[in-house]
Amino acid sequence: MKRKYFGTNGVRGEIGDLFTPTFISKMSSAIAAFMESKGTMVIGSDGRVSSLFVKNSASSSFLASGIEVIDIGMVPTPLVQFAVTHLKTDFGIVITASHNPPQFNGIKVIDQDGIEVDLDKQKKIEDIYDNEQFNFVSWEKNTKVAEIDLKSEYINQITSFVDIDLIKKKKLTSIVDGGNAVGGLITPLLLRKLGVKVHSINCQIDGRFPGRGVEPLPENLETMAQASLFTQADFSVAHDGDADRAIFGDEKGTIFFGDKTIALFQRWILNNEQNRTFVTPISSSNIVVDIAEELGGKIIWTPVGCIYVSRKMIETNSILGGEENGGLFYAPHQSVRDGSMAAALMADILSKTTVGLSELVENLPQYHQKKHKMECSEQLKDIVMNYIMNNVQDAEEISTIDGVKIFFSDGWTLIRPSGTEPILRIFVESDSPEKAQKMLKEGINLINKGIKDSC
């Protein structure tokens, strides 16, 4: 379903460009009008410099539309999702641009089940926006803002799903890299409550993200790796800008892509469950396929985007889902990706084994991945993707669940347009680093030819 403003994770744009006071007010009024007779909205924001003005502007539009606003402050996205179901409100709003650079901001719309609204509802909100079919109320029906702090309730729910006594006996040490974002407000407190000794880095909120940037890519986490070695930490964890993702490192200072750690969670958590279905996007590694076969479970593939994983988990009553970017979905807590929940589950796993995280990862099936992104304007994305689809060579199979995934005899290549930025993303996987590098080069060449042919 083609949308004008909503991308993979809400509406995002640069402050002063798409995200002007007028746009924010109109989009928030459209969301309020879509709510119709429903009356209560939870709102929370990340720590970006612009988030306060965006949140205040959005709140004003909801109040003018007769919607009561519950402001839960500066918090991770999963805490807003928790608040919606915990307080039984009608909707939720998160002011965040997640991993985007500091000049961006965004609006995520959360449905009353705690999951982002589906594509059909997104399109209806956009239609209201375009037609300016707002629903402002008279002055006497303007409502109020209530401020609530739910951090303790959120942390308490997470701790209820792990073995606190066993974790405390293990006397683990961890590094938490908050990325100068909201994850630093929750995960250190959570792990300390579990008895983990925590060393925090980049946990001071700074909306310019000066410490290591907002996206927890392995190449950005050298300080976390060095701190892990220096302190002899059992594990390290880094969050993105709204803390719904978690990237882990081991006791040797090695930082892992998310595909390895979601497979580790898959092996440990689903081994003791009757429903061993694992829901994951088409971009995930074949590691999860191997683990599913090992457990006698199955994989359900989705398009890239947390909303697709969450909705499919609900549909199939699945306990676990995961994304290669470090997103873990644990349904007993909530069927959305949650970086703090992932950190607690990692502590739980390490409390139940006699080996370190490095050995647990080494015992996973081994593949080699490469990832890259290339600039491509929104106007050219569809044209370039059509070119790629029509010019693939030597493929054994092609999947179009999301973008174009090309299966070869010795690996696969996925090329897909980003839903949040004017770029194309390319993922490759093979059984050797040399083959993966060769496949990446071939994929980049194919994209370049598509762009050149489209201009």
Secondary structure, DSSP 8 states (H G I E B T S, - for coil): ---SSEETTEEEEEBTTTB-HHHHHHHHHHHHHHHTT--EEEEEE-S-TTHHHHHHHHHHHHHHTT-EEEEEEE--HHHHHHHHHHHT-SEEEEE--TTS-TTEEEEEEE-TTSSB--HHHHHHHHHHHHHT------GGG---EEE---HHHHHHHHHTTS-HHHHHHHT-EEEEE-TTSGGGGTHHHHHHHTT-EEEEES-S--TT-TTT-SS--GGG-HHHHHHHHHHT-SEEEEE-TTS--EEEE-TTS-B--HHHHHHHHHHHHHTT-S--EEEEETTS-THHHHHHHHHT-EEEEE-SSHHHHHHHHHHHT-SEEE-TTS-EEETTTEEEE-HHHHHHHHHHHHHT-SS-HHHHHHTS---EEEEEEEE--HHHHHHHHHHHHHT--S-SEEE-SSSEEEEETTEEEEEEE-SSSSEEEEEEEESSHHHHHHHHHHHHHHHHHHHHHH-
